[in-house]
């Protein structure tokens, strides 16, 4: 099962303070490991595809050595210099119980965030949360999907409002939080991508975002 998520990249302005950064198109993604645990198998099974309607395509944000993307200036065409990495793209995942639901957060990084008629910014994170009854069930049930809205906050879609597809979306290699190298986890936790581009799945933000996204 794949969920296709249409995406308009959101717009804001910020000042970025970074650590060890490299060019956005030089970041080597993590290969998607074979899922071994119940949570990893569920995350792969329900991994969304992403339909890019406008703006940048997703890129890796960090490599195994902990070097992070330097992003792009928000100038030129909305998809200028960010139509996809030749090294491959990435979707980041993190899952766990939140109150009485199993949450799988999927997050994508974009080197810049620009839309026609708006100023834009360097760096953007967008995420979606798939809510299950229990990943250990033989056939886990999707109860809702919450997506980050362009204007801020999450919009939740319950089962009867959703459709699944194997249509025209893009799939990226999935790497779960616990599968990242220690250097990559540290870099994502400590790199300041900007006030409007906080990494949604690091320890400091994960549960706060689940509360905001909970259907």
Number of C-alpha atoms within 10 A of each C-alpha: 12 18 20 21 18 14 19 18 23 22 20 18 18 14 12 17 10 15 16 12 17 16 13 22 22 18 25 23 22 22 13 15 13 9 15 8 10 12 20 22 15 20 24 20 13 18 23 26 21 21 18 18 13 15 22 26 24 27 29 28 32 27 21 17 13 22 22 26 28 25 25 19 16 21 15 9 13 20 19 15 17 20 14 16 19 11 13 17 25 25 27 23 24 22 22 14 15 14 10 9 17 21 27 27 28 25 21 23 25 25 28 31 29 30 21 11 6 14 13 22 26 25 27 26 22 22 21 25 27 26 29 21 17 19 23 12 11 7 10 16 13 17 17 20 25 22 21 21 17 14 9 10 12 21 16 19 16 13 13 8 9 13 10 11 13 12 11 11 17 16 16 21 17 24 23 23 17 12 17 17 15 13 15 20 19 13 23 21 17 13 20 16 24 18 12 19 21 19 26 25 24 16 12 12 13 15 15 12 18 23 11 13 22 19 17
